[in-house]
Amino acid sequence: MNQLRDMDLAGKRVLVRVDFNVPLDDQGEVSSAVRIEAALPTIDLILEKGGRLVLMSHLGRPKGQVVEKLRMAPVGACLAALIERPVQLAPDCIGPETTAMAMALGDGEILLLENLRFHAGETKGDEAFGRELASLGEVYVNDAFGTCHRAHASVAVVPRFLPSAPGLLLEKEIQAFDRVLKHPESPFVAILGGAKVSDKLPVIESLLPKVDRLLIGGAMAYTFLKAQGIEVGQSLVEEDLLDEALKVLRLAEQQGKPLLLPSDHLAAVRFAADSPYEITGPGIPAELIGLDIGPASRKAYTEAIADARTVVWNGPMGVFEMSEFRRGTEAVAEAVAACPGYTVVGGGDSVAAVELLRLQDRIDHVSTGGGASLELLEGKTLPGIAALEKGQDS
């Protein structure tokens, strides 16, 4: 890949795919600027190099229609406040007026395009739409790791027509996952949680040959437990995946890396923050629902992480949004933060948990892409990254 630091950007229009898909509050204002802040190093570097910035992003899921509450104006205002300079807003992401605004940019000026997903061609990966976007720039930069697993026009088509490079944020993501997947130090510990086994089975199968230990938590653990014949009460189970889960358990045994599953649970009467609960194990009574790993499991998991030299964590251990059922996730997060190895946390919920517990500064790399990080852990090639490898040279 080209390196952004090495590219001549002076006086050039630099078309940057950012991930400004930020949450908006009831007044339509940006309620969390984390994703905008993550793009600032790339924006600053391009401006320092004398580039003319054309920024493009999606916001929400307008499904090819103009949705007024998903316009980019609040994002532009937030960005302008953060960088303390004007941000022009284009009326659309393509078209004569937008093209004229892009062509008129001076060195160090910034134009933010309207929501890409107002056009169906974006999510369809339409070549004509991608070519029209590309005409707005002379250099293309992708800094939106969170969309790299989508073969969308702004991600996978535009690089065909312009000299291309990853932004500084995307470069960090690529380096972090390369390090843990291609050059891990042992012991390598993978921690997988969350609700759905269906999301994680391919990840488990991909990681098993690489890791020394694989820890399973969250609701997905109950499918594995039930596959072993352990009662899990009213807990969430993907019944159609019991056979697949059993196959994975056997595969892990054959490779000498049995999955570490919860041996006890915080099981509640109902799915609610104020629900009465009890510690049960190894099974869960018929009338209860498992909402977190129990104290014995917390101890076993933290001990399994303690000496790790490489850690990948994706998914919480329980319903961390409820304080009573956050203890498993908190114990794992503290153990990951304290371990001596290189640590990577990916996935929306586990990242949210790390931020909630204010541990992000003690994690080596907090990923900005949930689906993208999962697909990398599966061993897949992401369309957005592959496009940069195949893109035109500078």
Phi, psi and omega in degrees: 000151169294153175253128183303321182299332185268353187274143176277111184247357185300124178072008182256147173280119183252112182270115187244123173273110178252165175251086178258031178280076189259157177286143177245144179274186184295340178268003180079015178263155179293122182264343173214122183262015185305316183290327177291316179299326181295335181271352187298321178302320178293315179301314181298317181297317180296319178294320178299326181276004177081021179283164176247112194273127169241109184261139178222142182203165168257167176214114180070203183231073181284349174057047174079009179241153174283118178243113189305319184286356178249022174288159187275358185306313180297327179293317178299319179295319179296315179298315180301321178293322182290320184261356176054047173204160184293146173235115178284146178250125177278149180287342181205179176263350174219177177108164186301317183293318178296317179300316180298320179295319179296316182293335183273356182298140172262171179304132177081002178269158187231133174236127176256121180286158175289163184314117181303324187278006167290347178247126180298335181297337180296302183286339177279352183066035185293129184293319181296319177296316178297321180294321180293321175299316182299330182293346180279346183233170173246341176222144179244136177231130175254118177236023186246075181303324183298344178247005186291343178273002178253133178274052182278161187301316183289345185256314189249343183262313183308318182298345177292337190249354185223151167303134192227154177203155171285148171286175184295324178292312179296322177301317178298318179298313181299315181296319181296314182286328173299318182297314184281331184266332183251333183224050183285142170275147180263147359289136177257117182247127173250136180237121182236130178222202181100185189274319195252123172296325183302327179287333192250346181305312179298328179293315179301313182297325179287321185279333186310314180293341187264327191270163171264329179217143179229117184256135181241130176219190181073185183296334180299336180296331185291330175295318178294319180295316180295325178298335178271000180090012179270133181289136182235017175059228182268011184297155180296124179224136173268091187302326183286355181246012181298318180294319178296319179298319179295321178298318180294319177300318179291321178299318178297318178299315181298327180273003179072023181229063181303140180292137176273113182249159180298136176262346175210168191214154163266110186246129187247164179289325180210165180279085182201150184297328183260015183288138171299144180217166175218162176270124180231161176169151001284342180262183180232130180304154189303328186269357186252162179235131179286128182236354178193162173284153183271180185297321179295321178294319178302317180295315180297320182291316181294325177292324180291336182268335194308320185256013185297140174258345174217133179225134168238128181231127178219106175109136181286166182271345181196197180278077189294341179294337178260124189302324181294335185245031181255353191295323179294314178296320180295317180297316179294316180299316178297320180293320178295316181296328185270343186291158186280352188268185177277127189239135178231127176244128180223160181100133187307313185288319180290324175296317178299321179295316179298319180290320178300321182272000178058046180248003187300330181286349179256006175255136183294320179215119175257112187286149180261004183227114180289297181297322180295317180294321177299316182292326174295319179295333176286348183090012181279155171269126182276133182306320182294324179283318178300324181295325178289327178289328182266349187296168181296146176285153178281000000 
